[in-house]
Amino acid sequence: MEERLLSTTKKSLQVSEILLMFAYVSLAIVSAYPAFLTFDVPFPAILIFFVLLAVVALIGFIKDRDFRLHIIGILLLLRLLLFTINSLFISVDAETFLEQVFITFCAILIMNICYNQRIDVKNLLMPFLILTDVQIFYAVLASGFSLDKSFIVAGIGDSNYVATFLLLCTTYLMFTDKSVFTKTVIFATVLALLATQSFACYLAFAVVIVVWAIRTINWKSPKSVGIAGAVLVIGIIALICFFNSKPGQPVYQLVKTKTEYLLRGNLKNFSSSRTELYAFSWGNIKRHIIFGSINNISNVYPADYRFQGFRTHNFVLESLLLYGIIGSLINVAVLYFFFKVCRGEEQFPYLITFIAVLLHGLFEPNFFTMHFEVVIWLIIGCCLRDDRTVETRGADKSL
């Protein structure tokens, strides 16, 4: 009897994971971007993701008859309420408002699913990651190995944006148990990440590699240190060979140019004019700093000014722009509850993954964007999950 109940539980969770897997794969194939193996639809493609997500949430509710909303869900609803009230006083287009509604409810659904069920992040994101890698490699081949950033595109977005998804997935896989297949995928994804030419992503990934080396290498063992040294030498040689190849030349030039700008103190060119964008964004933030200006648009500048309507390219400024000081304090509270549970060894892969994309988010738009939010809340939700509570509830059902 007990084996039959365990089999039924396992089967229902497999169904949930399969549906979620298709949901995340849909982000890579149902797209307006001209990437390999993509197609567009006449309605917002994200609705496909939402419908599959809602079905999984419904399956979980029918199975457990329990909807446990974490306090973070309440904070997200409060943030949405304040955003809605603020939108009544500031001219906000329907698309911007609906995006916030969608992001909020998707975050709550994803968090609730992961909080109440055993969900394997690797099973969900691996097909999405492999497909995205294939799309980038195809773009490189189609461009004749030129690696022009304008040609590097995947279903999830263009080069800089897709880099944050590759960084997230690779970091998580690096700090979990790895099979030969997983190691192969990690290697391929690192190559795809290099192809994106996202310098900010390079910096974030360098931090990840340092953390991985510190945690993986047994520094008290000469053999372990020797193997690590040999791998480092091989890696350097491989990198030099890559830099001297046709696909690697643009990557080398990017790193070389950025380093030269930094050494000269030329922060404008080093940041690709982000310092100007930050100043422009801050000017707009100050106009409604309490609850948020929402729109990154200024009447002081011409309508065709290059930064009108841009994302701030910094998650702190983006939070202040969208939600103001009050809403940003809510986001800080969310971070507090997340980091509070990230103390054990089992939670470390989620923690380092979150930190990696947080570093990337200092220079690129990832947090508070629709597609990234539905992925990062998968990480947050699984980290918040208490497996002992899930097991206890399962045992109660079996009784």
C-alpha positions as a Markdown table, in Angstrom:
| # | Residue | x | y | z |
|---|---|---|---|---|
| 1 | Met | 0.0 | 0.0 | 0.0 |
| 2 | Glu | 2.8 | 2.4 | 1.0 |
| 3 | Glu | 4.7 | 1.6 | -2.2 |
| 4 | Arg | 1.6 | 2.3 | -4.3 |
| 5 | Leu | 1.1 | 5.7 | -2.6 |
| 6 | Leu | 4.7 | 6.6 | -3.2 |
| 7 | Ser | 4.4 | 5.6 | -6.8 |
| 8 | Thr | 1.3 | 7.7 | -7.2 |
| 9 | Thr | 3.1 | 10.7 | -5.6 |
| 10 | Lys | 6.1 | 10.3 | -7.9 |
| 11 | Lys | 3.9 | 10.1 | -11.0 |
| 12 | Ser | 2.0 | 13.2 | -10.1 |
| 13 | Leu | 5.2 | 15.1 | -9.6 |
| 14 | Gln | 6.6 | 13.8 | -12.9 |
| 15 | Val | 3.5 | 15.2 | -14.6 |
| 16 | Ser | 4.1 | 18.6 | -13.0 |
| 17 | Glu | 7.7 | 18.6 | -14.0 |
| 18 | Ile | 6.9 | 17.6 | -17.6 |
| 19 | Leu | 4.4 | 20.5 | -17.9 |
| 20 | Leu | 6.8 | 22.9 | -16.4 |
| 21 | Met | 9.6 | 21.7 | -18.7 |
| 22 | Phe | 7.4 | 22.5 | -21.7 |
| 23 | Ala | 6.5 | 25.8 | -20.1 |
| 24 | Tyr | 10.2 | 26.9 | -19.9 |
| 25 | Val | 11.0 | 25.4 | -23.4 |
| 26 | Ser | 8.1 | 27.6 | -24.8 |
| 27 | Leu | 10.1 | 30.6 | -23.8 |
| 28 | Ala | 12.8 | 29.6 | -26.2 |
| 29 | Ile | 10.7 | 28.5 | -29.2 |
| 30 | Val | 7.6 | 30.7 | -29.2 |
| 31 | Ser | 9.3 | 34.0 | -29.9 |
| 32 | Ala | 9.4 | 37.0 | -32.2 |
| 33 | Tyr | 13.2 | 36.9 | -32.3 |
| 34 | Pro | 14.5 | 35.5 | -35.6 |
| 35 | Ala | 16.3 | 32.6 | -34.0 |
| 36 | Phe | 16.7 | 29.0 | -35.0 |
| 37 | Leu | 13.7 | 26.7 | -34.3 |
| 38 | Thr | 11.4 | 29.6 | -33.2 |
| 39 | Phe | 8.0 | 30.6 | -34.4 |
| 40 | Asp | 5.7 | 33.5 | -33.5 |
| 41 | Val | 2.0 | 33.6 | -32.5 |
| 42 | Pro | -0.6 | 36.3 | -33.0 |
| 43 | Phe | -1.0 | 36.7 | -29.2 |
| 44 | Pro | 1.5 | 37.3 | -26.3 |
| 45 | Ala | 3.5 | 34.2 | -26.3 |
| 46 | Ile | 4.0 | 34.4 | -22.6 |
| 47 | Leu | 0.4 | 33.3 | -22.2 |
| 48 | Ile | 1.4 | 29.8 | -23.2 |
| 49 | Phe | 3.8 | 29.7 | -20.2 |
| 50 | Phe | 1.2 | 31.1 | -17.9 |
| 51 | Val | -1.5 | 28.5 | -18.9 |
| 52 | Leu | 0.9 | 25.6 | -18.4 |
| 53 | Leu | 2.0 | 27.1 | -15.0 |
| 54 | Ala | -1.6 | 27.5 | -13.9 |
| 55 | Val | -2.3 | 23.8 | -14.8 |
| 56 | Val | 0.6 | 22.7 | -12.7 |
| 57 | Ala | -0.6 | 24.9 | -9.8 |
| 58 | Leu | -4.1 | 23.4 | -10.1 |
| 59 | Ile | -2.7 | 19.9 | -10.1 |
| 60 | Gly | -0.8 | 20.6 | -6.9 |
| 61 | Phe | -3.9 | 22.1 | -5.3 |
| 62 | Ile | -6.1 | 19.2 | -6.2 |
| 63 | Lys | -3.5 | 16.7 | -5.0 |
| 64 | Asp | -2.8 | 18.4 | -1.6 |
| 65 | Arg | -5.9 | 20.5 | -1.0 |
| 66 | Asp | -3.5 | 23.0 | 0.5 |
| 67 | Phe | -2.4 | 26.4 | -0.6 |
| 68 | Arg | 0.4 | 27.7 | 1.6 |
| 69 | Leu | 1.3 | 31.2 | 0.6 |
| 70 | His | 4.8 | 32.3 | 1.8 |
| 71 | Ile | 5.1 | 35.7 | 3.3 |
| 72 | Ile | 7.0 | 36.8 | 0.2 |
| 73 | Gly | 3.8 | 36.2 | -1.8 |
| 74 | Ile | 2.0 | 38.7 | 0.5 |
| 75 | Leu | 4.9 | 41.2 | 0.0 |
| 76 | Leu | 4.6 | 40.8 | -3.8 |
| 77 | Leu | 0.9 | 41.5 | -3.7 |
| 78 | Leu | 1.5 | 44.6 | -1.6 |
| 79 | Arg | 4.1 | 45.8 | -4.1 |
| 80 | Leu | 1.6 | 45.3 | -6.9 |
| 81 | Leu | -1.1 | 47.2 | -5.0 |
| 82 | Leu | 1.2 | 50.2 | -4.5 |
| 83 | Phe | 2.2 | 50.0 | -8.1 |
| 84 | Thr | -1.4 | 50.0 | -9.2 |
| 85 | Ile | -2.3 | 53.0 | -7.1 |
| 86 | Asn | 0.7 | 54.8 | -8.3 |
| 87 | Ser | -0.3 | 54.0 | -11.9 |
| 88 | Leu | -3.6 | 55.8 | -11.4 |
| 89 | Phe | -1.7 | 59.1 | -10.8 |
| 90 | Ile | 1.1 | 58.6 | -13.4 |
| 91 | Ser | 0.5 | 58.0 | -17.1 |
| 92 | Val | 1.3 | 54.3 | -17.5 |
| 93 | Asp | 0.4 | 52.4 | -20.7 |
| 94 | Ala | -1.6 | 49.2 | -20.4 |
| 95 | Glu | 1.3 | 47.0 | -21.5 |
| 96 | Thr | 3.5 | 48.2 | -18.6 |
| 97 | Phe | 0.8 | 47.7 | -16.1 |
| 98 | Leu | -0.2 | 44.3 | -17.3 |
| 99 | Glu | 3.4 | 43.2 | -17.3 |
| 100 | Gln | 3.6 | 43.9 | -13.6 |
| 101 | Val | 0.4 | 42.0 | -12.9 |
| 102 | Phe | 1.7 | 39.1 | -14.9 |
| 103 | Ile | 5.1 | 39.1 | -13.3 |
| 104 | Thr | 3.6 | 39.2 | -9.8 |
| 105 | Phe | 1.1 | 36.4 | -10.3 |
| 106 | Cys | 3.6 | 34.2 | -12.1 |
| 107 | Ala | 6.1 | 34.8 | -9.3 |
| 108 | Ile | 3.5 | 33.7 | -6.7 |
| 109 | Leu | 2.4 | 30.7 | -8.7 |
| 110 | Ile | 6.0 | 29.5 | -9.3 |
| 111 | Met | 7.0 | 30.1 | -5.7 |
| 112 | Asn | 3.9 | 28.2 | -4.4 |
| 113 | Ile | 4.5 | 25.3 | -6.7 |
| 114 | Cys | 8.2 | 25.0 | -5.7 |
| 115 | Tyr | 7.4 | 25.6 | -2.0 |
| 116 | Asn | 4.8 | 22.8 | -1.8 |
| 117 | Gln | 6.2 | 20.2 | -4.3 |
| 118 | Arg | 9.5 | 18.5 | -5.0 |
| 119 | Ile | 10.6 | 20.2 | -8.2 |
| 120 | Asp | 14.0 | 19.4 | -9.9 |
| 121 | Val | 15.4 | 22.6 | -11.3 |
| 122 | Lys | 17.8 | 20.7 | -13.6 |
| 123 | Asn | 14.9 | 18.7 | -15.2 |
| 124 | Leu | 13.1 | 21.9 | -15.9 |
| 125 | Leu | 15.9 | 24.1 | -17.3 |
| 126 | Met | 18.1 | 21.6 | -19.0 |
| 127 | Pro | 15.9 | 21.3 | -22.2 |
| 128 | Phe | 15.6 | 25.1 | -22.3 |
| 129 | Leu | 19.4 | 25.5 | -21.9 |
| 130 | Ile | 20.3 | 23.0 | -24.6 |
| 131 | Leu | 17.9 | 24.6 | -27.0 |
| 132 | Thr | 19.3 | 28.0 | -26.3 |
| 133 | Asp | 22.8 | 26.8 | -26.8 |
| 134 | Val | 21.9 | 25.3 | -30.1 |
| 135 | Gln | 20.2 | 28.6 | -31.2 |
| 136 | Ile | 23.4 | 30.5 | -30.4 |
| 137 | Phe | 25.7 | 28.1 | -32.1 |
| 138 | Tyr | 23.4 | 28.2 | -35.2 |
| 139 | Ala | 23.6 | 32.0 | -35.1 |
| 140 | Val | 27.4 | 31.8 | -35.0 |
| 141 | Leu | 27.5 | 29.4 | -38.0 |
| 142 | Ala | 24.9 | 31.4 | -39.9 |
| 143 | Ser | 27.1 | 34.6 | -39.5 |
| 144 | Gly | 30.1 | 32.8 | -40.9 |
| 145 | Phe | 31.8 | 32.7 | -37.5 |
| 146 | Ser | 32.0 | 36.5 | -37.5 |
| 147 | Leu | 30.4 | 36.8 | -34.0 |
| 148 | Asp | 28.9 | 40.1 | -34.7 |
| 149 | Lys | 26.7 | 40.8 | -31.7 |
| 150 | Ser | 23.8 | 41.9 | -33.9 |
| 151 | Phe | 23.7 | 38.3 | -35.2 |
| 152 | Ile | 23.9 | 36.5 | -31.8 |
| 153 | Val | 20.2 | 35.9 | -30.9 |
| 154 | Ala | 18.2 | 33.1 | -29.3 |
| 155 | Gly | 14.5 | 32.6 | -28.8 |
| 156 | Ile | 14.8 | 34.1 | -25.3 |
| 157 | Gly | 16.4 | 37.4 | -26.5 |
| 158 | Asp | 19.5 | 38.9 | -28.1 |
| 159 | Ser | 23.1 | 38.6 | -26.9 |
| 160 | Asn | 23.3 | 40.6 | -23.7 |
| 161 | Tyr | 19.9 | 39.4 | -22.4 |
| 162 | Val | 20.4 | 35.7 | -23.3 |
| 163 | Ala | 23.7 | 35.8 | -21.4 |
| 164 | Thr | 21.9 | 36.2 | -18.1 |
| 165 | Phe | 20.0 | 33.0 | -18.7 |
| 166 | Leu | 23.1 | 31.1 | -19.6 |
| 167 | Leu | 24.9 | 32.4 | -16.5 |
| 168 | Leu | 22.0 | 31.4 | -14.3 |
| 169 | Cys | 21.7 | 27.8 | -15.7 |
| 170 | Thr | 25.5 | 27.2 | -15.9 |
| 171 | Thr | 26.1 | 28.4 | -12.3 |
| 172 | Tyr | 23.3 | 26.2 | -10.9 |
| 173 | Leu | 24.6 | 23.1 | -12.8 |
| 174 | Met | 28.2 | 23.8 | -11.6 |
| 175 | Phe | 27.3 | 23.5 | -8.0 |
| 176 | Thr | 25.0 | 20.4 | -8.2 |
| 177 | Asp | 25.8 | 16.8 | -8.8 |
| 178 | Lys | 27.1 | 16.4 | -12.3 |
| 179 | Ser | 27.0 | 13.5 | -14.8 |
| 180 | Val | 29.1 | 13.3 | -17.9 |
| 181 | Phe | 26.2 | 14.6 | -19.9 |
| 182 | Thr | 25.7 | 17.6 | -17.5 |
| 183 | Lys | 29.5 | 18.4 | -17.7 |
| 184 | Thr | 29.2 | 18.4 | -21.5 |
| 185 | Val | 26.3 | 20.7 | -21.4 |
| 186 | Ile | 28.2 | 23.1 | -19.0 |
| 187 | Phe | 31.1 | 23.1 | -21.4 |
| 188 | Ala | 28.9 | 23.9 | -24.4 |
| 189 | Thr | 27.1 | 26.6 | -22.5 |
| 190 | Val | 30.3 | 28.3 | -21.5 |
| 191 | Leu | 31.2 | 28.5 | -25.2 |
| 192 | Ala | 27.7 | 29.9 | -25.9 |
| 193 | Leu | 28.2 | 32.4 | -23.1 |
| 194 | Leu | 31.5 | 33.6 | -24.6 |
| 195 | Ala | 29.8 | 34.0 | -27.9 |
| 196 | Thr | 27.3 | 36.5 | -26.4 |
| 197 | Gln | 30.2 | 39.0 | -25.8 |
| 198 | Ser | 28.5 | 40.3 | -22.6 |
| 199 | Phe | 31.4 | 41.7 | -20.7 |
| 200 | Ala | 29.3 | 42.1 | -17.5 |
| 201 | Cys | 28.4 | 38.4 | -17.8 |
| 202 | Tyr | 32.1 | 37.6 | -18.2 |
| 203 | Leu | 32.9 | 39.4 | -14.9 |
| 204 | Ala | 30.0 | 37.7 | -13.0 |
| 205 | Phe | 31.0 | 34.3 | -14.4 |
| 206 | Ala | 34.7 | 34.9 | -13.3 |
| 207 | Val | 33.4 | 35.3 | -9.7 |
| 208 | Val | 31.5 | 32.1 | -10.1 |
| 209 | Ile | 34.6 | 30.2 | -11.2 |
| 210 | Val | 36.6 | 31.5 | -8.3 |
| 211 | Val | 33.9 | 30.4 | -5.8 |
| 212 | Trp | 33.7 | 27.0 | -7.6 |
| 213 | Ala | 37.5 | 26.5 | -7.4 |
| 214 | Ile | 37.6 | 27.5 | -3.7 |
| 215 | Arg | 34.8 | 25.0 | -2.8 |
| 216 | Thr | 35.9 | 22.2 | -5.2 |
| 217 | Ile | 39.7 | 22.0 | -4.8 |
| 218 | Asn | 41.1 | 20.3 | -1.7 |
| 219 | Trp | 43.8 | 22.8 | -0.9 |
| 220 | Lys | 45.3 | 20.5 | 1.7 |
| 221 | Ser | 45.9 | 17.8 | -0.9 |
| 222 | Pro | 49.0 | 18.2 | -3.2 |
| 223 | Lys | 47.3 | 15.9 | -5.7 |
| 224 | Ser | 44.1 | 17.9 | -5.8 |
| 225 | Val | 46.1 | 21.2 | -6.2 |
| 226 | Gly | 48.3 | 19.6 | -8.9 |
| 227 | Ile | 45.2 | 18.5 | -10.9 |
| 228 | Ala | 43.7 | 22.0 | -10.5 |
| 229 | Gly | 46.9 | 23.6 | -11.7 |
| 230 | Ala | 47.1 | 21.2 | -14.7 |
| 231 | Val | 43.4 | 22.0 | -15.6 |
| 232 | Leu | 44.2 | 25.8 | -15.2 |
| 233 | Val | 47.1 | 25.5 | -17.6 |
| 234 | Ile | 45.0 | 23.5 | -20.1 |
| 235 | Gly | 42.2 | 26.1 | -19.8 |
| 236 | Ile | 44.6 | 29.0 | -20.4 |
| 237 | Ile | 46.0 | 27.3 | -23.5 |
| 238 | Ala | 42.5 | 26.5 | -24.8 |
| 239 | Leu | 41.5 | 30.2 | -24.2 |
| 240 | Ile | 44.6 | 31.4 | -26.1 |
| 241 | Cys | 43.8 | 29.1 | -28.9 |
| 242 | Phe | 40.2 | 30.3 | -28.9 |
| 243 | Phe | 41.2 | 34.0 | -28.9 |
| 244 | Asn | 43.4 | 33.3 | -31.9 |
| 245 | Ser | 40.6 | 31.7 | -33.8 |
| 246 | Lys | 38.1 | 33.5 | -36.1 |
| 247 | Pro | 35.2 | 33.1 | -33.6 |
| 248 | Gly | 37.4 | 34.1 | -30.7 |
| 249 | Gln | 38.9 | 37.3 | -32.2 |
| 250 | Pro | 35.8 | 39.5 | -31.3 |
| 251 | Val | 35.8 | 38.2 | -27.8 |
| 252 | Tyr | 39.5 | 39.0 | -27.4 |
| 253 | Gln | 39.0 | 42.4 | -28.9 |
| 254 | Leu | 36.1 | 43.1 | -26.5 |
| 255 | Val | 38.2 | 42.1 | -23.4 |
| 256 | Lys | 41.3 | 44.0 | -24.6 |
| 257 | Thr | 39.3 | 47.2 | -25.4 |
| 258 | Lys | 37.4 | 47.1 | -22.1 |
| 259 | Thr | 40.6 | 46.6 | -20.1 |
| 260 | Glu | 42.3 | 49.5 | -21.9 |
| 261 | Tyr | 39.3 | 51.8 | -21.1 |
| 262 | Leu | 39.4 | 50.7 | -17.5 |
| 263 | Leu | 43.1 | 51.3 | -17.1 |
| 264 | Arg | 42.7 | 54.8 | -18.6 |
| 265 | Gly | 39.9 | 55.6 | -16.3 |
| 266 | Asn | 37.5 | 56.0 | -19.2 |
| 267 | Leu | 34.3 | 54.8 | -17.4 |
| 268 | Lys | 32.0 | 56.1 | -20.1 |
| 269 | Asn | 33.4 | 53.8 | -22.8 |
| 270 | Phe | 34.2 | 51.0 | -20.3 |
| 271 | Ser | 30.6 | 50.9 | -19.4 |
| 272 | Ser | 29.3 | 51.4 | -22.9 |
| 273 | Ser | 27.8 | 54.7 | -22.0 |
| 274 | Arg | 26.0 | 53.2 | -19.0 |
| 275 | Thr | 27.2 | 56.0 | -16.8 |
| 276 | Glu | 25.2 | 58.4 | -19.0 |
| 277 | Leu | 22.2 | 56.1 | -18.8 |
| 278 | Tyr | 22.4 | 55.9 | -15.0 |
| 279 | Ala | 22.5 | 59.7 | -14.8 |
| 280 | Phe | 19.5 | 60.0 | -17.1 |
| 281 | Ser | 17.6 | 57.3 | -15.2 |
| 282 | Trp | 18.4 | 58.9 | -11.8 |
| 283 | Gly | 17.0 | 62.2 | -13.0 |
| 284 | Asn | 13.7 | 60.5 | -13.8 |
| 285 | Ile | 13.7 | 58.5 | -10.6 |
| 286 | Lys | 14.0 | 61.7 | -8.5 |
| 287 | Arg | 10.8 | 63.1 | -9.9 |
| 288 | His | 8.7 | 60.4 | -8.1 |
| 289 | Ile | 11.2 | 58.8 | -5.7 |
| 290 | Ile | 8.7 | 57.7 | -3.1 |
| 291 | Phe | 6.5 | 55.4 | -5.2 |
| 292 | Gly | 8.3 | 55.4 | -8.5 |
| 293 | Ser | 8.3 | 57.2 | -11.8 |
| 294 | Ile | 7.7 | 53.9 | -13.6 |
| 295 | Asn | 8.5 | 55.3 | -17.1 |
| 296 | Asn | 12.2 | 56.1 | -17.8 |
| 297 | Ile | 11.2 | 59.1 | -19.9 |
| 298 | Ser | 12.3 | 62.7 | -19.5 |
| 299 | Asn | 10.7 | 65.9 | -21.0 |
| 300 | Val | 14.0 | 67.7 | -20.5 |
| 301 | Tyr | 15.5 | 65.7 | -23.4 |
| 302 | Pro | 14.2 | 65.4 | -27.0 |
| 303 | Ala | 11.8 | 62.6 | -27.7 |
| 304 | Asp | 14.4 | 60.9 | -29.9 |
| 305 | Tyr | 17.1 | 61.0 | -27.2 |
| 306 | Arg | 18.9 | 57.7 | -27.2 |
| 307 | Phe | 18.0 | 56.7 | -23.7 |
| 308 | Gln | 14.3 | 57.6 | -23.7 |
| 309 | Gly | 12.3 | 54.6 | -22.5 |
| 310 | Phe | 15.4 | 52.5 | -21.8 |
| 311 | Arg | 15.8 | 50.0 | -19.0 |
| 312 | Thr | 18.1 | 51.4 | -16.4 |
| 313 | His | 20.6 | 48.5 | -16.8 |
| 314 | Asn | 21.0 | 48.3 | -13.0 |
| 315 | Phe | 18.6 | 46.4 | -10.8 |
| 316 | Val | 18.8 | 48.9 | -7.9 |
| 317 | Leu | 17.9 | 51.8 | -10.2 |
| 318 | Glu | 15.2 | 49.7 | -12.0 |
| 319 | Ser | 13.6 | 48.9 | -8.6 |
| 320 | Leu | 13.6 | 52.6 | -7.7 |
| 321 | Leu | 12.2 | 53.6 | -11.1 |
| 322 | Leu | 9.4 | 51.0 | -11.0 |
| 323 | Tyr | 8.5 | 51.0 | -7.3 |
| 324 | Gly | 10.2 | 54.0 | -5.6 |
| 325 | Ile | 11.7 | 53.9 | -2.1 |
| 326 | Ile | 8.6 | 52.2 | -0.6 |
| 327 | Gly | 8.4 | 49.4 | -3.1 |
| 328 | Ser | 12.2 | 49.0 | -3.1 |
| 329 | Leu | 12.0 | 48.4 | 0.7 |
| 330 | Ile | 9.6 | 45.6 | 0.0 |
| 331 | Asn | 12.1 | 44.2 | -2.5 |
| 332 | Val | 14.7 | 44.4 | 0.3 |
| 333 | Ala | 12.4 | 42.5 | 2.6 |
| 334 | Val | 12.1 | 39.8 | -0.1 |
| 335 | Leu | 15.9 | 39.6 | -0.3 |
| 336 | Tyr | 16.0 | 39.3 | 3.5 |
| 337 | Phe | 13.7 | 36.3 | 3.6 |
| 338 | Phe | 15.6 | 34.7 | 0.7 |
| 339 | Phe | 19.0 | 35.1 | 2.2 |
| 340 | Lys | 17.7 | 34.0 | 5.6 |
| 341 | Val | 17.0 | 30.5 | 4.3 |
| 342 | Cys | 20.2 | 30.2 | 2.2 |
| 343 | Arg | 22.4 | 28.9 | 5.0 |
| 344 | Gly | 22.7 | 25.2 | 4.5 |
| 345 | Glu | 24.8 | 23.3 | 2.0 |
| 346 | Glu | 21.7 | 22.2 | 0.1 |
| 347 | Gln | 20.7 | 25.8 | -0.5 |
| 348 | Phe | 24.1 | 26.9 | -1.7 |
| 349 | Pro | 23.5 | 26.2 | -5.5 |
| 350 | Tyr | 20.5 | 28.5 | -5.3 |
| 351 | Leu | 22.4 | 31.1 | -3.3 |
| 352 | Ile | 25.4 | 31.3 | -5.7 |
| 353 | Thr | 23.1 | 31.3 | -8.7 |
| 354 | Phe | 21.2 | 34.2 | -7.3 |
| 355 | Ile | 24.3 | 36.1 | -6.5 |
| 356 | Ala | 25.7 | 35.5 | -10.0 |
| 357 | Val | 22.7 | 37.1 | -11.7 |
| 358 | Leu | 22.6 | 39.8 | -9.1 |
| 359 | Leu | 26.1 | 40.8 | -10.1 |
| 360 | His | 25.2 | 40.7 | -13.7 |
| 361 | Gly | 22.1 | 42.8 | -12.9 |
| 362 | Leu | 24.3 | 45.6 | -11.8 |
| 363 | Phe | 25.1 | 46.3 | -15.5 |
| 364 | Glu | 22.4 | 44.6 | -17.5 |
| 365 | Pro | 18.6 | 44.4 | -17.4 |
| 366 | Asn | 17.5 | 41.1 | -15.9 |
| 367 | Phe | 15.5 | 41.6 | -12.7 |
| 368 | Phe | 12.0 | 43.0 | -13.2 |
| 369 | Thr | 11.9 | 41.9 | -16.8 |
| 370 | Met | 9.2 | 39.4 | -17.8 |
| 371 | His | 11.1 | 36.4 | -19.0 |
| 372 | Phe | 13.9 | 36.6 | -16.4 |
| 373 | Glu | 11.5 | 36.9 | -13.5 |
| 374 | Val | 9.7 | 33.6 | -14.4 |
| 375 | Val | 13.1 | 31.8 | -14.2 |
| 376 | Ile | 14.6 | 33.5 | -11.1 |
| 377 | Trp | 11.4 | 32.8 | -9.1 |
| 378 | Leu | 12.0 | 29.1 | -9.9 |
| 379 | Ile | 15.3 | 29.4 | -8.1 |
| 380 | Ile | 13.9 | 31.4 | -5.2 |
| 381 | Gly | 10.9 | 29.1 | -4.7 |
| 382 | Cys | 13.0 | 25.9 | -4.6 |
| 383 | Cys | 15.4 | 27.6 | -2.2 |
| 384 | Leu | 12.5 | 28.5 | 0.1 |
| 385 | Arg | 11.1 | 25.0 | 0.1 |
| 386 | Asp | 11.3 | 23.0 | 3.3 |
| 387 | Asp | 11.6 | 19.4 | 2.2 |
| 388 | Arg | 10.8 | 18.2 | 5.7 |
| 389 | Thr | 7.4 | 20.0 | 5.6 |
| 390 | Val | 6.7 | 18.5 | 2.1 |
| 391 | Glu | 7.5 | 15.0 | 3.4 |
| 392 | Thr | 5.4 | 15.5 | 6.5 |
| 393 | Arg | 2.4 | 16.6 | 4.5 |
| 394 | Gly | 2.9 | 13.6 | 2.2 |
| 395 | Ala | 2.9 | 11.3 | 5.2 |
| 396 | Asp | -0.2 | 12.9 | 6.6 |
| 397 | Lys | -2.0 | 12.2 | 3.3 |
| 398 | Ser | -0.9 | 8.6 | 3.3 |
| 399 | Leu | -2.4 | 8.1 | 6.7 |
